[in-house]
């Protein structure tokens, strides 16, 4: 027979605020939700499902077209496309095909990575698909969680995943593992008691509520659904993951650099067109020449160089147990300045261990340990424990307990009162060797309040234990009447404080060395945890991590963004923080201008992983955390992460080598072309020859990703700095151009060159100087002596320079407009190359010493100036760089 539920009060379709529900009595919550203790009717539930929608996490959806549009908005792509069109127009199909392939690969790579990032939220759907025991029409039934609505009454049992955000109606020792949301390693006790607003912090501190995605650890109870789907705490995190990932520092730098190229290209190409047209070279020829100049200024292979570098780095990192999901993040990984990481499992082993038992004088005490074992759910088989069974299991597993455990197991527990959040204690009445004793253990502040004649010294001892970072459980006792067979809460008074039990989550082996390694790399480590801030700060100090400040989630709550940004600068440990607060911390750090990485493994970390420049997770993390991350570590080891940072810096350094050389030499050659147009009655070089020169030059740079990197470039973060690149281009471009003009003079006055000989001589000199100069620009050390280039780079650069010299003597010379060069010119060319490289070496030293400076800058200088300085300093000497604070030496 189906029993229908009583008539429910009228219900307006507006969800009840969860904190408000927590402060109300259970009956009032049911009334406000239009429900009853026996649930709703199926008809009412169906109507509400239409109003509120299914209890699922709705993502924004992966939109392929929108992702593709964002890829083609890259300001470098129009220049490359123009280069392809020009190449086709002048008949250089090979160059056009190469450029188009590069564009296609670059666009496809960005599309795949970003599209995959947008799909990360889909993992949340499978995470919550299951049934829940729900009261409908007065009877229990298994209902798919997607059909739950506000007002549904559900039953919670051990092992259940909480299907929605619920208000507890009754609790029988109910505890929930909320680590997936809070990062807290111990289960949270749940109670039906109302929780006034002045006794709670964030929403996740609500003890009378349970949250979607958390797991019932102990006990059982019933609850009424308050929020479903994206209105839940879990859902809000998921919806944040549907946002487009923030632009990383590397992407921002690449965008600024592309804009610089566009501006320089437009100015030079338009100027050259006007000059040549005015000099009567023909409008079409002038236009083709100007467009070829534009192509010459464009580093066509930059996307390929970046892609090859990133792919090579990804393979290297894979061998180091680092899986790269988003290739562009490798360079950002190398450039990070601040690493925010959780505590549990990263700095610690992630398991609770017993540390010691102490009497009121601070002396080790087996008697306190014996009492703790008597009041122990694992040892005695009672149904309650303090804070869940992890502490009890740790106590039973203590080496010191081996001799005491048999007696504890033999003791007869006559009665017990389980732990609950209001009392924060558990109590047993035990008969041991014929003596009946009441033993209570729990949170020190709760136990002490129920004790009499507490010695002042015990408070000092308790504060010492807290200061040492231990989790502390107080133990108290009193004699019971021999006839007493039941213990009640009235018996939890007049207790005698016996001592304290301490517990610890031990530091992970080798983590101190890993922190020191990160400090040596200039990475500041900050801890963001859902655990107790005092424990976290103590652990940091023990590991050698300098704690400059501590901030709790409760203290963060009233702060505006500006205040939080200032607080982040001087804070090392953030404790008891919610997922949204983690995200705020990350955004505050990024607003300072720092490159930020975040390392986490729970659903509670997913938003912060999404918001950081680099999101780092681990293979054992929650699916949604791994999907939101850019990089996944197969080992949760900061040492592995430090190796990843080194690899990222190696890739970035090689990318910058290409950028500096390409922009400076290309700018110099094109500046020379503009100048030559003023006194020549023919074009300085044919458009086809410019494209061929550019193609050979780019081919010589394909081995740059394999190049060795000087150690000093790996010791500090580097950053894109368009202003610095512009200065470098403006300084070295004229040096390159000066040798071009020497070549012009030699050809015109020394060899009385005509058009073809002039084109050939400049082509060979230009290609040789701009390819070989990489050996000077690639390092601030003495080339080949203190800094050896990689063999592939030597081979490719040498081969391309040789091809330029040999080409005029091959059958291809005629179609390309070349003629053989006199042997005497080749001798002069060798002398010019040697002097050019020597001058370039002197110029490098002068530029970094006088144009950027190497002395440490004052603190009041701007963020941009500090970045220019750091960039220049790393390229200006091989000596030590002052370390930034973060880890004590």
PyMOL commands that set and color helices and strands:
alter all, ss='L'
color gray80, all
select helices_A, chain A and resi 18-23+26-32+42-52+64-72+75-89+93-128+145-147+179-182+197-199+203-205+229-231+233-241+249-278+283-297+302-319+329-335+366-374+377-380+389-396+399-410+444-449+456-467+489-491+511-520+533-542+553-557+561-569+579-591+603-611+623-628+638-676+687-700+704-706+711-714+722-750+755-772+774-777+791-807+812-816+823-851+863-876
alter helices_A, ss='H'
color red, helices_A
select strands_A, chain A and resi 131-136+139-144+153-156+165-177+188-189+209-210+215-227+322-324+338-341+348-358+412-417+425-432+435-443+471-479+496-507+524-528+550-552+573-575+596-599+614-618+631-633
alter strands_A, ss='S'
color yellow, strands_A
deselect
rebuild
show_as cartoon
